[in-house]
């Protein structure tokens, strides 16, 4: 799979994707980048989560963030991961743990096989 550097333009990325057989059809592409963390934090807040620092190192650098509402406390390394966890519990509720078939499907997707 093609890897795209930060200095590569969208047009160049689209051309590379087309060369890899990926068809791009009028879709907005959103990728993890520095400009997605603030909107992720805003989305968490609008979904009713209070976001705080869960831990930091001695130098004052944030190590973990926590998002909490009346039902859940979510902990992750950044706002995007927190937003993913929030969506997970929104969709699956207290049944967020994976079924065996879901683990197998994930391992297949990632190129691993269950042993």
Residue frames as qw, qx, qy, qz and C-alpha x, y, z in Angstrom:
[[0.000, 0.890, 0.457, 0.000, 0.00, 0.00, 0.00],
 [0.384, 0.588, -0.032, 0.711, 1.27, 3.46, -0.82],
 [0.440, -0.585, -0.382, 0.564, 2.47, 5.68, 2.01],
 [0.211, 0.828, 0.222, 0.470, 1.83, 9.41, 1.72],
 [0.476, -0.090, -0.317, 0.816, 4.21, 11.95, 3.24],
 [0.062, -0.723, -0.434, 0.534, 3.08, 15.17, 4.84],
 [0.020, -0.530, 0.250, 0.810, 4.36, 17.26, 1.94],
 [0.143, 0.166, 0.843, 0.492, 2.46, 15.31, -0.69],
 [0.362, 0.072, -0.022, -0.929, -0.51, 17.19, -2.13],
 [0.669, 0.209, 0.556, -0.446, -4.00, 15.74, -2.31],
 [0.700, 0.585, -0.199, -0.359, -3.74, 15.55, -6.10],
 [0.292, 0.521, -0.802, 0.017, -0.53, 13.53, -5.88],
 [0.359, -0.112, 0.839, -0.394, -2.07, 11.30, -3.24],
 [0.739, 0.379, 0.279, -0.482, -5.13, 10.76, -5.45],
 [0.594, 0.598, -0.485, -0.231, -2.89, 9.88, -8.40],
 [0.034, 0.385, -0.902, 0.192, -0.96, 7.39, -6.26],
 [0.554, 0.093, 0.672, -0.482, -4.23, 5.88, -5.06],
 [0.751, 0.501, -0.033, -0.429, -5.44, 5.53, -8.65],
 [0.408, 0.559, -0.718, -0.071, -2.19, 3.78, -9.59],
 [0.156, -0.195, 0.909, -0.334, -2.83, 1.33, -6.75],
 [0.225, -0.279, -0.868, -0.343, -6.25, 0.52, -8.18],
 [0.033, -0.491, -0.633, 0.597, -8.18, 2.64, -5.70],
 [0.074, 0.562, 0.524, 0.636, -11.13, 4.40, -7.31],
 [0.093, -0.296, -0.411, 0.857, -11.93, 7.78, -5.79],
 [0.042, -0.551, -0.667, -0.499, -15.55, 8.81, -6.31],
 [0.195, -0.630, -0.102, -0.745, -16.55, 12.22, -4.95],
 [0.718, -0.547, -0.409, 0.131, -15.78, 11.35, -1.35],
 [0.123, -0.888, 0.297, -0.329, -14.35, 13.62, 1.27],
 [0.794, 0.062, -0.495, 0.348, -11.17, 12.15, 2.71],
 [0.393, -0.825, 0.233, -0.333, -10.43, 12.76, 6.37],
 [0.801, 0.152, -0.482, 0.321, -7.16, 11.42, 7.75],
 [0.643, -0.678, -0.175, 0.310, -5.54, 11.55, 11.14],
 [0.476, 0.444, -0.057, 0.757, -3.54, 14.76, 11.22],
 [0.244, -0.128, -0.427, 0.861, -2.97, 17.71, 13.49],
 [0.276, -0.090, -0.116, -0.950, -6.09, 19.46, 12.19],
 [0.601, -0.290, -0.636, -0.388, -8.43, 16.68, 13.41],
 [0.397, -0.152, -0.736, 0.527, -7.68, 16.71, 17.15],
 [0.130, 0.080, 0.284, -0.947, -9.53, 19.96, 18.01],
 [0.593, -0.059, -0.328, -0.733, -12.70, 18.94, 16.11],
 [0.605, -0.128, -0.785, 0.032, -12.56, 15.53, 17.82],
 [0.188, -0.137, -0.615, 0.754, -12.44, 17.26, 21.20],
 [0.348, 0.053, 0.015, -0.936, -15.37, 19.50, 20.19],
 [0.633, -0.079, -0.612, -0.466, -17.36, 16.45, 19.02],
 [0.455, -0.154, -0.803, 0.353, -16.77, 14.72, 22.35],
 [0.023, 0.148, 0.425, -0.892, -17.99, 17.78, 24.23],
 [0.490, 0.043, -0.216, -0.843, -21.07, 18.11, 22.02],
 [0.646, -0.103, -0.727, -0.210, -21.80, 14.42, 22.69],
 [0.657, -0.664, -0.088, -0.345, -21.95, 15.19, 26.41],
 [0.862, -0.123, -0.266, 0.414, -18.48, 14.12, 27.50],
 [0.243, -0.946, 0.213, 0.017, -16.30, 16.14, 29.85],
 [0.844, 0.348, -0.215, 0.346, -12.68, 15.77, 28.75],
 [0.398, -0.874, 0.278, -0.035, -9.79, 16.07, 31.21],
 [0.392, 0.578, -0.703, 0.134, -6.16, 15.05, 31.50],
 [0.922, -0.316, -0.177, -0.135, -6.00, 11.61, 33.13],
 [0.787, -0.442, 0.126, 0.413, -2.22, 11.54, 33.55],
 [0.388, 0.888, -0.211, 0.126, 0.86, 13.50, 32.59],
 [0.822, 0.067, -0.291, 0.485, 4.57, 12.94, 32.91],
 [0.511, -0.575, -0.214, 0.602, 6.88, 14.96, 35.15],
 [0.283, -0.053, 0.272, 0.918, 7.57, 17.42, 32.33],
 [0.325, 0.436, 0.291, -0.788, 3.89, 18.38, 32.14],
 [0.303, 0.183, -0.680, -0.643, 3.27, 16.53, 28.88],
 [0.779, 0.004, 0.208, -0.592, -0.15, 14.89, 28.61],
 [0.091, -0.240, 0.959, 0.122, 0.08, 11.11, 28.56],
 [0.019, -0.379, -0.916, -0.132, -3.61, 10.17, 28.72],
 [0.315, -0.149, -0.041, -0.937, -6.91, 11.96, 28.28],
 [0.077, 0.292, 0.913, -0.274, -10.19, 10.99, 29.89],
 [0.350, -0.197, -0.324, -0.856, -13.71, 11.57, 28.56],
 [0.030, -0.213, -0.890, 0.402, -16.53, 11.03, 31.01],
 [0.424, -0.308, -0.281, -0.804, -20.30, 11.22, 30.90],
 [0.653, -0.337, 0.326, -0.595, -23.01, 9.80, 33.17],
 [0.978, 0.034, 0.053, -0.197, -22.49, 6.26, 31.86],
 [0.909, 0.227, -0.050, 0.345, -18.86, 5.89, 30.75],
 [0.276, -0.849, 0.344, 0.292, -15.30, 6.88, 31.54],
 [0.856, 0.474, 0.042, 0.200, -13.10, 6.54, 28.45],
 [0.415, -0.764, 0.348, 0.350, -9.31, 6.78, 28.56],
 [0.812, 0.465, 0.193, 0.295, -7.00, 7.15, 25.55],
 [0.600, -0.193, 0.109, 0.769, -3.82, 8.84, 24.33],
 [0.048, -0.071, 0.217, 0.973, -5.57, 11.55, 22.29],
 [0.461, 0.294, 0.263, -0.795, -8.93, 13.08, 21.38],
 [0.579, 0.274, -0.548, -0.538, -9.31, 10.99, 18.22],
 [0.326, 0.026, -0.938, 0.116, -8.92, 7.75, 20.13],
 [0.177, 0.208, 0.646, -0.713, -11.38, 9.01, 22.74],
 [0.541, 0.302, -0.094, -0.779, -13.86, 9.83, 20.00],
 [0.511, 0.172, -0.794, -0.282, -13.46, 6.31, 18.61],
 [0.144, -0.105, -0.899, 0.400, -14.18, 4.84, 22.04],
 [0.337, 0.264, 0.353, -0.832, -17.19, 7.14, 22.41],
 [0.601, 0.254, -0.408, -0.638, -18.56, 5.91, 19.09],
 [0.363, 0.093, -0.927, 0.020, -17.86, 2.31, 20.12],
 [0.015, 0.237, 0.809, -0.538, -19.97, 2.60, 23.27],
 [0.435, 0.296, 0.039, -0.849, -22.61, 4.64, 21.42],
 [0.601, 0.223, -0.586, -0.496, -23.06, 1.86, 18.87],
 [0.605, 0.014, -0.796, 0.023, -22.52, -1.17, 21.12],
 [0.602, -0.660, 0.022, -0.450, -23.27, 0.07, 24.63],
 [0.561, -0.577, 0.566, -0.180, -22.19, -2.29, 27.39],
 [0.928, 0.144, 0.337, 0.070, -21.73, -5.02, 24.76],
 [0.256, 0.891, -0.336, -0.169, -18.57, -3.34, 23.47],
 [0.471, -0.444, 0.747, 0.150, -16.37, -6.42, 23.99],
 [0.446, 0.396, -0.597, -0.537, -15.72, -8.35, 20.75],
 [0.944, 0.037, 0.222, -0.242, -17.24, -11.68, 19.80],
 [0.667, -0.271, 0.594, 0.358, -14.80, -14.39, 18.68],
 [0.609, 0.547, 0.483, 0.311, -15.93, -13.96, 15.06],
 [0.119, 0.991, 0.017, 0.052, -15.16, -10.22, 15.26],
 [0.459, -0.703, 0.481, 0.251, -11.66, -10.92, 16.55],
 [0.695, 0.076, 0.623, 0.350, -11.11, -13.40, 13.73],
 [0.447, 0.805, 0.329, 0.211, -12.35, -10.89, 11.15],
 [0.129, -0.968, 0.199, 0.085, -10.04, -8.22, 12.60],
 [0.591, -0.464, 0.582, 0.311, -7.04, -10.56, 12.50],
 [0.660, 0.399, 0.545, 0.329, -7.80, -11.48, 8.87],
 [0.245, 0.954, 0.144, 0.099, -8.04, -7.79, 7.96],
 [0.245, -0.892, 0.371, 0.086, -4.71, -7.09, 9.62],
 [0.590, 0.566, -0.574, -0.053, -3.04, -9.99, 7.83],
 [0.140, -0.354, 0.859, -0.343, -2.86, -12.33, 10.81],
 [0.673, -0.168, -0.611, -0.382, -4.59, -15.62, 11.30],
 [0.673, -0.522, 0.298, -0.431, -6.03, -16.99, 14.53],
 [0.439, 0.358, -0.820, 0.074, -3.92, -19.85, 15.80]]
